[in-house]
Amino acid sequence: MIQEGTAQSPVSPALTRSMLRTLGLVATLSGLLVVLSYRITLPIIEENKRLAIERALFKVIPGAISRQDFMITDRGIELAQSDLQGTALYAGYGQDGRLKGVALEAAAAGYQDVIRILYGYDPYCQCIRGIEVLKMAETPGIGDKIAKDPVFQENFTALEARANATGDGLERAIVLVKQGEKSEAWQIDAISGATISSKAIARMLNDSAQRYVPLIQNNLAVMEPAS
């Protein structure tokens, strides 16, 4: 026997409007909470980032004890200001007040997520003096060797990054080679078992240096202290 379904009463227009108002109120409050949370946490996030960069800067620029922030803009390199848009550049100075090097952020896709680093560039030897990982989510014990392996870190004590004669890139590209096969100053020895992470470091350093090293060399006077 087939039973007939129970008839349902239609929802009244007044109830529908009440439900819509409630949903609208909930959505508005949720949006306000998201905005409020963002505004509260943003200064904390920015301060943590500033401290992380400052700690990293003194590691990747040997001999630096103080810093000055600059910005790479369409006009060249300028002192950083709150209303200035561009790429951040951090200059490190030694005990004598002289420029020891500059540091820039670079990033590339790793095995699991984007790897972000700060690297130090010495404009006098035209070489990269160190890297410090700021963010990564690589496999513990494998991909994270880019931050912990002392042999891999040795690649960056004086990695050549020399501007070419035309001033539009590097004289020789920074490249990754198989572990144990490094024979040139612009090569990076890969980490065995962590090739993807190693490639990400080589790629981001080459891309960044190709773009910014000639600009840094042409604007040294902006960052060097007055005699």
N, C-alpha and C positions, 0 to 999 in steps of 0.2 A: 504494500500500500504506500502510495506516495503522499506525504504530508505537505500541506501548503506551508510556505514560510510565513513567519509572523510579520505582519506589516509594521514598518517603522514610521514614527511620526517625523515629519520634515523639521529640520533645524530652523528655528525662527531667525529672521534677519537681525533682530536685536542681539541674539546670542552670538551669531557669526561676527557681528561688529565688535562685540566685547572680546571675543577670542583673538581677533586681529589686532585690537588695541594692546592686548596683553603680550602677544608675540612681538609686536613692534617695540613695546617698552623693554622687553627682555633683550631684544637685539640691540637697542640703543644703549642700554646699560652695559652689555657685553663689550660693545665697541668702545665706550668710554673707559672701561676698565683696562682694555688692551692699550689704549693710548696713554692712560695714566701710568701703567706699568712700564711702558716704553720710556716715558719721560723720566721716571724715577730711576730706572736702571741704566739709562744711556750714559750719564756722567760716571757711574761706577765702571761701566764697560770701557769707556774712553780712558779713564784713569788707569785701569789695569793694563790696557794696551800700551799706554805711555810708559808705564813702569817696565813692562816686558821688553819694549824696544830699547829703553835706556840700559837695562841690564845686558841685553844682547849686544848693543852698540859697543860697549867697552870690552867685549870679548872678541868682536870681529875687527876692531881697529886697534891693533897692538900699540900700547903706549898712550892711548887717549885717556884723559882724566876729566874733560869737560866737553860739552856739545853745543852746537848752534843749529837750529832748524832752518832749512831752506825749502824752496818749492821750485820744481822744474815746470816752467810755463812755456807758452808759445814765444815768449820774448827772451827766454834763456833761463838763467838761475837767479832767483830773487829771495830775499829774506822772507821767511814764512810770516804770513799775516792771516787773521781770522777770515777775511773776506777774499783771500787769494785761492784760486782753484788751480790744481795741477798735481804733480807727483811729488810726494814727500822725499826730501833728501836730507840726511843727517850728517853734519860735519863734526869730526872729533879732533880735539886739540890736546897737545901734550903739555907737560909741566912748563915748558918755555913759551907756551901760547901759540906755537906754530901748528899748522894743519898737519895732522897725522894721516888722515884719510877720510873717506865718506862712506856712508852706509845707505843701502836702498833695500826695499822689500822686493821680493820676486815670488812668483807662484806658478805651479803647473799641476796637472792631474797626476796623482800617483796611482797605486794599485787599488786603493779603496776610496780615497777622497782627495781633495786638493791639498797639496803640500805647500806651505807658505814659509819662507825663510827671510832672514835679514842677512845680507852679505856685505863685507867690508872691502872697499876698493882703495888701493894706494895709487894715487895719480903720478907719483914720482917713479915707482918701479913699474907702473902700468900693469898691476897684477892684483888679483883677489887674495886678500889676506886671511879670510876666515868666513865661515857660515854658521848661523845659529838657527835652528828650526823653531819657528813661532807657533806653527799649527800643523798637525798631521793626525791621521787615523790609520797608520800602516800596521801590518801584522806584527805583534810583539815578538821580538827575537829574530825577526827577519827584516821586514821593511823598515823598522825603526832603527836599524843599524846606521842609517844615514846620519843620525844624531849622536850615536853612541860609539861607533866603531872608530878607534883612534887611527887605524891605518887609512880608513876612508877620509877622515878629517885631515890627514897629512896632505891630501890633494890640494888643500886650500891655504897652505902656508905661503905660496907664491905662484898661484895659477895665472899664467900669462893672459892678459886681456889688453892688448895693445891696439890703439887706434890706428886705422890705416891712413895712407897718405892723402886720400881724398876727403877724409873726415866724415864719412857716412856709414862707418861700421868698424869692425875689427879687422886687423891685419890677417889674423888666423882665427877661424871659428873655434869655440870651445867644444870639444867632442868627448864622448865616452868611448873607452876601449875596454876590452876584456881584462879581467883581473890579471895583473902581472905583465901586461903588454904595454904599459905606459913608457914612452920613450921621448916624448916632447913636453915642453913646459905648458902647453895649452891643452893637454889631454888629461882626462879624469879616469883613474883606475876604478872600474866597477866593483861592486860588492857581489861576491858569489852568492847566488840564491836570492838576491834582492835587485835583480836587473831593472825591473820597472821603476822602483824608487830611485835607483842610481840614474836612470835615463831622465827621470823628471828633474833631478837636480841639475844635470848637464844642460837640459833643454831650457830651463828657466834662467840659468846663469848666462847662457849664450844669447838668448832672446833679449834679456835686459841689458847686457853689456853691449851688444850690437847697437842698441838704440841710444843708450845713455853715456857710454864711455867717451865718444867724441865730444859730446856736449859738455861733459865734466872737464875735459882737457882744455876746451876753448873758453871756459868760464872760471878757471882757477883763481883769477885775481879777485873775483867776487867773494870767495870763501877764505882766501889767505888774509891774515891780519896785516894791517898797515905796518910798514917797517919803522 
